[in-house]
Structures are given as C-alpha cells and as structure tokens.
Amino acid sequence: MVDIIVLGATGYTGRLITRYLYAHPERSSFSFGIAARSRSKLNDLVSDLSLDSTVQLFILDIANPEQIDAAVQKTKVVINAVGPYWRWGTPVVRSCVQHGKHYVDLAGETPWVKDIIHEFDYVATKTGAVIVPCCGLDSVPSDAVVHISNKTLKNLAGPTTTIDLSTSSWKVQGGVSGGTISSIITALEDVPRDKLRAARLDFVLSPVKGVPNPKPRFLYSLPLTPRTSWGSYFPMTFINRPVVHRTWGLHEAATRKRSCTEVEKASSYGPEFKYDEFLSLPSIFHAIAFSTMLLFGALSLAFIPPVRWLVKTFAPPGSGPSDDKLQKGFVEVTNITSSTTVGERKTSVKSTFRGRGDPGYLLSSVMISESALGLLLDQNELPAHGRQGGILTPMSALGDVLLDRLRQSGRFEIESEVILSNKAEEARKVR
C-alpha cells in the first residue's frame, strides 16, 4: 500500500513528477509508487533519478482494467500522467470512483471532462472519491486568479458582493508539451464532431447555467491597467473557461439551497459572473496577426490531414526540453475582476499568478504534485466540496490549500490587490 501512485512515470512529465515528489520537503510524510507498462523503463527511471527502495514499482498497462484496479486499490491518490485522456483516462477515473480513491491529472480535453462528469460525478459523491482533472497549466492559473479575486473583493466590499466580469491576461514562455499536441490531434481525429461543438458552449461543465460570456474575437485588452495590455485569442480558453465556469457553478448551486451556509455564500461569484481571457502580446498588430495565424492553423489542422501528420511526426508525445531550458520559462497571469454595480459604485481587484520555470512541463509537474499532496495531507483544511467527493476543479476541491502549497514550493507568487481608483497604481495589496 502506498499513499500516491504516479501513472505514466516513465513519460517526460511523469519523470518530472516523480523527481519532484522524491525530493519534496514533506517526503517523510507520504509514500509513493511509480507505474508504467515496461519494467525495463521503470528500472531505467530508478537508476536515472537515483530512487531508493522506498519508491514502489508497479507494472501497469493502462489498457488493462484489471491491472488498473489492482494498482488503484493499493493507493490513496492517483496522479495520472497518461494522455490523451480521451483514449486512456476513463478506465482510471472509473476505478478511482468505484474504490473511493482520489485522482488528479493534466487533462486539457473539455469533451472528455464533460463525459466523466456525466458518468461519474454522482457516484463519486457517494464513494467520497475526489476527482480533479486539469491540475496543470490547464487550468490551475485561470481557476486560481478568479478564486483569489473573489476573496479580495469580498474582504473589501462585503460578503454579499458579486462579480460582473473577470478577465485574465496570459504571458507564457516555454515549450509546447508533446502531450498537449497529442491531445489536440486526438480531439480532431477521435472525438465526435457533435461533442466538440457541445464543448464550445458556455457553462458546458457547470451544473447550472449562467449569463452569456464574451465571444471569441481577434483583439483583446485588459481594463484598468496603467498601460493597455493587448492580446489575441488564447487556445487554452477552450478548457480554462469551462473549468472556471464549473467552479462558479458548483458554488452557485450551493447558494441556491435552502440550507446555504455563510461559507458557501462567501465562495459564490454571483449569478452575473462572466469570465474571459487572452494571450498578451506587445501591440495591436501582433495581437491581430497572431489571431489570424491561429485561425489559419486551426483550420489547417482540422481539414488538412497531411498537416496533422507533420505535427505528429515532429512533436511526438513524451518529448520535452533539457533541464537547462526547463528553468528558463515562466507564466504570468494578470486578472482584473470587477463587482456588479451597487448604486453607482463598482469595485475592482487585480490578482496575479506568476510561476518560474517551463509552464507546460516543470510548473505543471509542481501543480499536479501539490494538488495530490493537498488531497492526501491536508484533508481537514480542504473546501467543503473537496471533503465530499465528485468531479471537481482545482479551486472547488483544494482552494487555498493548493495556493498555499504552490507559494511554499518556491516556484510561484500569487497575490491580489484592490484597485482603489481608476489609476491602477493606487492599490492596496491584500494577500
């Protein structure tokens, strides 16, 4: 029996997760094992990372449900680094739900997340399994900045304050994950078109529906900043916004109960909540040019099979940058959240999420590892949803537990401040 099992440990991201867990400051507080289909690759990983005998080895074929069940029953939390999840994720989630085990992954596949919510959410609440997809770059930063903005807003303006619009500007430097590319290709080749269309709808993952959100466009800007931040459509919005909407929807549904608690009211974003995000670029010209290039690229991938073949050939899953390049990337998400108008007054908050290191690989391995450790070691401090079970989101399951863990990792800075006037420089910081 081990506390955590890493599935796909011999893949590129799986190796990073294994290395991070093995060197973790709380290593004495948990046990973990690594799983893969090939014993020789597991042995090579043990040798490469100088792992000792406390790390247990599991031979597991992700296509074999019996082997999945055997491994899941021997752990408390499963970290699943085997994608694309549309192909390989469902049997693992099914086993975790049936046996009441917790689960985290790096999915960025909205149609798949929608399917597992439909199939497993109710049962997970009965078995107590906490299932949290999207625990990496997709979609922790987006979920986190709205969560902390809501807290800051309510700290200043009162617990009944609600959100009108929340907008995030992304700056990212780092390689594109081979697993992410594989997920995109899988979506285009394997996922039925009707499921892809449904996944683009507002509140597709939310248990309740909200008001219409901003539509995709060629040019974006961030309000209430001293220097206008321009940007283009951000492809990760395809999964980030549905995850943020699910966090909103889970909290909103709780406030509609007769027995709604003060804690549930404080977590609510309000019925008028809208979310948008974009990729920050140096100028209007860069933003429009990138949006145009992105549209052309998406159409080429969708309708020209040789283009997909070229992408698969030159970016195979499991590939990744050198250790030196892993240290040089970063992510910075700046969020402006404004309250609904009370009389003539509207309150606004600026929140930032910064991470040092390659976002899609190094930082994602930290985020998913700390998510798993939060579920394992901080159960009493988790939000209500994280103590009850279900198909959840990073913030609905972990909330401040995860934010504190990310800060303590030394890789992340997460902060929030109230904008006291239209001059963004006049602000009061609220941690």
Sequence and secondary structure as in RCSB ss.txt:
>XXXX:A:sequence
MVDIIVLGATGYTGRLITRYLYAHPERSSFSFGIAARSRSKLNDLVSDLSLDSTVQLFILDIANPEQIDAAVQKT
KVVINAVGPYWRWGTPVVRSCVQHGKHYVDLAGETPWVKDIIHEFDYVATKTGAVIVPCCGLDSVPSDAVVHISN
KTLKNLAGPTTTIDLSTSSWKVQGGVSGGTISSIITALEDVPRDKLRAARLDFVLSPVKGVPNPKPRFLYSLPLT
PRTSWGSYFPMTFINRPVVHRTWGLHEAATRKRSCTEVEKASSYGPEFKYDEFLSLPSIFHAIAFSTMLLFGALS
LAFIPPVRWLVKTFAPPGSGPSDDKLQKGFVEVTNITSSTTVGERKTSVKSTFRGRGDPGYLLSSVMISESALGL
LLDQNELPAHGRQGGILTPMSALGDVLLDRLRQSGRFEIESEVILSNKAEEARKVR
>XXXX:A:secstr
  SEEEETTTSHHHHHHHHHHHT TTGGG  EEEEES HHHHHHHHHHHT  TTSEEEE  TT HHHHHHHHTT 
SEEEE    HHHHTHHHHHHHHHHT EEEE    HHHHHHHHHHHHHHHHHHT EEE   BTTBHHHHHHHHHHH
HHHHHHH TT  EEEEEEEEEEES   HHHHHHHHHHHHTS HHHHHHHTSTTTT SS  S      S EEESS 
SS EEEE  TTHHHHHHHHHHHHHHHHHHHTSTT  HHHHHH   TT EEEEEEEESSHHHHHHHHHHHHHHHHH
HHH HHHHHHHHHHS TT    HHHHTT EEEEEEEEEE  BTTB  EEEEEEEEES IIIIIHHHHHHHHHHHH
HH GGGS HHHHH EE  HHHHTTHHHHHHHHHTTSEEEEEEEE SSSTTSEEEE 
